[in-house]
């Protein structure tokens, strides 16, 4: 039986869950040892155990009751940049052992892909320009700047249709989905930006910022760790991106919107996203697993997101299902029958 916690405690949970890995990763990048191992355990085994063994329901928090929601996002984003540089420094240096570097790479990639991505996603949906720009630069630092355009302009508009590159299809493996979605969203986002920015100077184009910013970030990584540092940075960013793409793959797998006789899709509803009620991974990912409510209310801040009464639920937490998606035969066995039942 699940127990409920009050709104203020749930907000403390958001802060602790997202911030605790930061000092572990930072210390691990400098000295390795138990900090690196603990960071990896925190993001894998501990998260799975808390989700599985402790049943807690975190209610939606009205935005008026937690005005500091944006404050936590800003803190996470500001910490993101020095932490990323420190990780590159540790991985490119000679201080850490090979085992420590592997653990640090895995833990940092998970943190940037799951927490950093979720936070950047929150920021690009905020109306304030400075918050949106901060989220954009977090994505640029992960060499994924185009998501700032493709996500709101393409994904939210065409989700659960063939026009959305980031909607995974029934029977499609993650390995087939990844290049299709990455390339497709890059092109679709560029097309959408071109359509709304006709006649404006090239240097103001968002894609000029995304590409130029990526070059700048790689150059900074080279300053930190030489060519080795730049190569490690690109690999780390790619690993973080794969975490984001896994989330998109899982959260929309096989779900489709009906198309009417005029070729117009039905309105986006709760049934067009997979959700997860698991409390700790939800806190770690700023309620990203409450995905139906986000698509229904894209500008709603993460504490206020709720679980839908009639939305499809994943059988396990989002990180667990993302891991399962790496094994297509097992993934299809678990998820395909659920998709077919929903379609029926």
Secondary structure, 3 states (H helix, E strand, C coil): CCEEECHHHHHHHHHHHHHHHHHHHHHHHHHCHHHHHHHHHHHHHHHHHHHHHCCEEECCCCHHHCCCHHHHHHHHHHHHHHHHHHHHHHHHCCCCCHHHHHHHHHHHHHHHHHHHHHHHHHHHCCCCHHHHHHHHHHHHHCCCCCHHHHHHHHHHHHCCCCCCCCCCCCCCCHHHHHHHHHHHHHHHHHHHHHHHCCCCCHHHCHHHHHHHHHHHHHHHHHHHHHHHHHHHHHHHHHHHHHHHHHHHHHHCCCCCCCECCCCCECCCCHHHCCECCCHHHHHHCCCCCCHHHHHHCCCCCHHHCCCCCCCCECCCCHHHHHHHCCCHHHHHHHHHHHHHHHHC
